[in-house]
């Protein structure tokens, strides 16, 4: 805060501050986006699980395709876990 000496009254300045209303709106938008992405990844993970089950039940296995599906499923699980950690940080209480 600075004040002027010419009698106009105090002059205020904010340095490095953020508007709490716009910050909260940004966080809310980010949270909604993250939750939507999380739901999409979970659905894709379930779909891959069903595809793997269908492939194994359908008779002769295509081992290469099965391996690729499982690898993709594991990558999705890693992405889900990472996104969940961003949404709900591990805070020691």
N, C-alpha and C positions, 0 to 999 in steps of 0.2 A: 504494500500500500504506500502510495506517495501522496503528499499534500502540496497544493500550490500556494505560493506566497503572494499571489496577486489578489487574494480575497474572493476568488471564485468558489471556494470551498474545496473539500478534499477530492482528489482524483484517485480512483481505484484501478488497479490493473491485476489481472490474473495471469500468472506465469505457470505453464505446465499443468494447469488444471483441466479437468474434463467435466462436462455437463453431466450430472448424474442421471438426468432423464434420458438423454441420448445414449449414454453408456448402458443403462438398463435395457433400453429398447434394442440396442445392438446385441447384448448378451441374450435377450429373449429370442431374437431372430436366429442367432447362432445356435442356441439350444434347440429350436424347432428344426433347423436344418440338420443338425447332428442327429436328432431323434428320428427324423424321416430317413436319413441315410442308414441309421442303425436298423430300422424296421426293414428297409430294402435288403440290406445285407443278410439279415436273419431269414427273410423269405427265400432269398437265393440259396442260402445254406440248407434250408429245409428241402428245397427243390432238388438240390444236388444229392441229398441224402436219399430222397425217393428215387432218383434216377439210378443211384448205385444199387439200391435194393432191387429195383426192377431189372437191372442188368444181371445181377447175380442170380435172380430167380428165373431168368429167361432161358436157361439151358447153358450151352457152351459159352464160356467166358472169353471175352476179348480183353486179355490181361492188360494190354497197353492202354485201352480206353478206360478200363477200371482204375488203373494207376493214375491216369491224368485227372479223372474225376475226383479221386481221393485227395490228390495234391491240391487241386483247386479248392476243395472243401476245407482243407487245412489252412490255406491262404486266407480264405474268407473268415475262418475262425480267428485267425490272428488279427485281421482288420476289425472284426467285431470287438475283440478284447481291447484293442488299442482305443477304439472309439468310446467304449464304455468307460475306460480309464480317464478319458478326457472329459466326459460328461460328469462322472462322479469320481473325483480325485480321491486317492487313498489318504485319508486324514487320520492320523493317530490321535485319538481323543484322550 
